[in-house]
Amino acid sequence: MGFEVVNPKALAKIEEARERARRLHRRQTQQANYRNTSEAQKANSKRRYERFASIIREAKARPCTDCGIQLPPPCMDLDHVRGPKLFSPSQWMKAPKLPGMTHEEVVREELAKCEVRCANCHRLRHYQASLA
């Protein structure tokens, strides 16, 4: 029984072509889905994004727990210090669905486990913890 010898370079080119075709198909599908999305759905999605973004901004609009300085919200970090971390609050869209709770309640519950720190203090805190 003989085996056919396959040229590895030719095989790599075939795989690259397949990957390009997959990417093209995915992009075309996403574009078609976006075109088929109604204006009402787009507006609802934008309102939802703004609501949760404002919840995160509101949570970060406090002075640093360690040094007391208050910087603009993008310069402040949410440091998990209490309870198990289910997700990063800055990635609220990936929050798990918990029975009997709205998405907003899940996000606010996760925020309650956090303390606000400026980026410098947050980095220093984790660096010092890694040394211990």
One Martini backbone bead per residue (centre of mass of N, CA, C, O) as a GRO file, in nm:
protein
  132
    1MET     BB    1   0.093   0.038   0.026
    2GLY     BB    2   0.066   0.365  -0.077
    3PHE     BB    3   0.196   0.690  -0.032
    4GLU     BB    4   0.133   1.022  -0.056
    5VAL     BB    5   0.323   1.291  -0.131
    6VAL     BB    6   0.324   1.603   0.038
    7ASN     BB    7   0.359   1.928  -0.007
    8PRO     BB    8   0.399   2.158   0.238
    9LYS     BB    9   0.364   2.421   0.074
   10ALA     BB   10   0.098   2.348  -0.062
   11LEU     BB   11  -0.059   2.302   0.201
   12ALA     BB   12  -0.023   2.591   0.311
   13LYS     BB   13  -0.168   2.734   0.075
   14ILE     BB   14  -0.439   2.598   0.114
   15GLU     BB   15  -0.485   2.696   0.406
   16GLU     BB   16  -0.474   2.998   0.343
   17ALA     BB   17  -0.713   3.001   0.148
   18ARG     BB   18  -0.922   2.903   0.352
   19GLU     BB   19  -0.886   3.135   0.553
   20ARG     BB   20  -0.965   3.362   0.358
   21ALA     BB   21  -1.249   3.252   0.304
   22ARG     BB   22  -1.349   3.263   0.598
   23ARG     BB   23  -1.310   3.568   0.640
   24LEU     BB   24  -1.489   3.663   0.410
   25HIS     BB   25  -1.748   3.527   0.508
   26ARG     BB   26  -1.761   3.665   0.786
   27ARG     BB   27  -1.770   3.956   0.680
   28GLN     BB   28  -2.026   3.926   0.503
   29THR     BB   29  -2.212   3.838   0.734
   30GLN     BB   30  -2.177   4.087   0.914
   31GLN     BB   31  -2.275   4.293   0.705
   32ALA     BB   32  -2.555   4.171   0.663
   33ASN     BB   33  -2.649   4.190   0.955
   34TYR     BB   34  -2.620   4.496   0.979
   35ARG     BB   35  -2.817   4.569   0.746
   36ASN     BB   36  -3.062   4.401   0.898
   37THR     BB   37  -3.054   4.607   1.110
   38SER     BB   38  -3.238   4.800   1.279
   39GLU     BB   39  -3.265   5.112   1.402
   40ALA     BB   40  -3.385   5.028   1.674
   41GLN     BB   41  -3.157   4.830   1.751
   42LYS     BB   42  -2.926   5.034   1.737
   43ALA     BB   43  -3.041   5.230   1.949
   44ASN     BB   44  -3.059   5.026   2.180
   45SER     BB   45  -2.760   4.954   2.187
   46LYS     BB   46  -2.659   5.241   2.246
   47ARG     BB   47  -2.813   5.286   2.510
   48ARG     BB   48  -2.690   5.047   2.662
   49TYR     BB   49  -2.398   5.132   2.642
   50GLU     BB   50  -2.430   5.407   2.784
   51ARG     BB   51  -2.538   5.303   3.053
   52PHE     BB   52  -2.287   5.122   3.127
   53ALA     BB   53  -2.070   5.337   3.094
   54SER     BB   54  -2.185   5.520   3.322
   55ILE     BB   55  -2.150   5.319   3.551
   56ILE     BB   56  -1.840   5.301   3.529
   57ARG     BB   57  -1.778   5.603   3.554
   58GLU     BB   58  -1.912   5.635   3.832
   59ALA     BB   59  -1.725   5.431   3.981
   60LYS     BB   60  -1.452   5.602   3.894
   61ALA     BB   61  -1.557   5.885   4.043
   62ARG     BB   62  -1.309   5.848   4.251
   63PRO     BB   63  -1.087   5.825   4.476
   64CYS     BB   64  -0.815   5.688   4.572
   65THR     BB   65  -0.760   5.456   4.818
   66ASP     BB   66  -0.448   5.519   4.864
   67CYS     BB   67  -0.379   5.844   4.768
   68GLY     BB   68  -0.655   6.033   4.691
   69ILE     BB   69  -0.659   6.071   4.401
   70GLN     BB   70  -0.834   6.246   4.127
   71LEU     BB   71  -0.917   6.118   3.822
   72PRO     BB   72  -1.005   6.037   3.541
   73PRO     BB   73  -1.170   5.750   3.468
   74PRO     BB   74  -0.949   5.628   3.265
   75CYS     BB   75  -0.725   5.638   3.522
   76MET     BB   76  -0.906   5.431   3.658
   77ASP     BB   77  -0.934   5.143   3.869
   78LEU     BB   78  -1.072   4.816   3.920
   79ASP     BB   79  -1.028   4.643   4.227
   80HIS     BB   80  -1.027   4.330   4.330
   81VAL     BB   81  -1.109   4.238   4.692
   82ARG     BB   82  -1.395   4.086   4.679
   83GLY     BB   83  -1.442   3.801   4.609
   84PRO     BB   84  -1.523   3.654   4.330
   85LYS     BB   85  -1.428   3.669   3.994
   86LEU     BB   86  -1.637   3.683   3.711
   87PHE     BB   87  -1.551   3.975   3.597
   88SER     BB   88  -1.473   4.251   3.420
   89PRO     BB   89  -1.627   4.553   3.433
   90SER     BB   90  -1.509   4.661   3.155
   91GLN     BB   91  -1.657   4.374   3.050
   92TRP     BB   92  -1.984   4.378   3.070
   93MET     BB   93  -2.072   4.209   2.813
   94LYS     BB   94  -1.947   3.932   2.965
   95ALA     BB   95  -2.156   3.890   3.156
   96PRO     BB   96  -2.318   3.681   3.334
   97LYS     BB   97  -2.602   3.486   3.359
   98LEU     BB   98  -2.827   3.524   3.623
   99PRO     BB   99  -3.061   3.411   3.809
  100GLY     BB  100  -3.283   3.675   3.889
  101MET     BB  101  -3.101   3.878   3.711
  102THR     BB  102  -2.992   4.150   3.589
  103HIS     BB  103  -2.739   4.284   3.421
  104GLU     BB  104  -2.705   4.528   3.608
  105GLU     BB  105  -2.689   4.370   3.876
  106VAL     BB  106  -2.434   4.213   3.809
  107VAL     BB  107  -2.249   4.457   3.771
  108ARG     BB  108  -2.296   4.591   4.051
  109GLU     BB  109  -2.197   4.347   4.215
  110GLU     BB  110  -1.907   4.356   4.103
  111LEU     BB  111  -1.844   4.651   4.192
  112ALA     BB  112  -1.866   4.588   4.504
  113LYS     BB  113  -1.575   4.423   4.487
  114CYS     BB  114  -1.450   4.708   4.444
  115GLU     BB  115  -1.173   4.929   4.409
  116VAL     BB  116  -1.045   5.248   4.371
  117ARG     BB  117  -0.765   5.309   4.149
  118CYS     BB  118  -0.501   5.418   4.041
  119ALA     BB  119  -0.287   5.301   3.814
  120ASN     BB  120  -0.033   5.313   3.991
  121CYS     BB  121  -0.139   5.172   4.249
  122HIS     BB  122  -0.231   4.915   4.111
  123ARG     BB  123   0.045   4.824   4.005
  124LEU     BB  124   0.194   4.825   4.276
  125ARG     BB  125   0.015   4.623   4.425
  126HIS     BB  126   0.069   4.382   4.226
  127TYR     BB  127   0.376   4.384   4.244
  128GLN     BB  128   0.401   4.337   4.551
  129ALA     BB  129   0.238   4.069   4.548
  130SER     BB  130   0.448   3.916   4.360
  131LEU     BB  131   0.687   3.932   4.580
  132ALA     BB  132   0.541   3.772   4.829
   0.00000   0.00000   0.00000
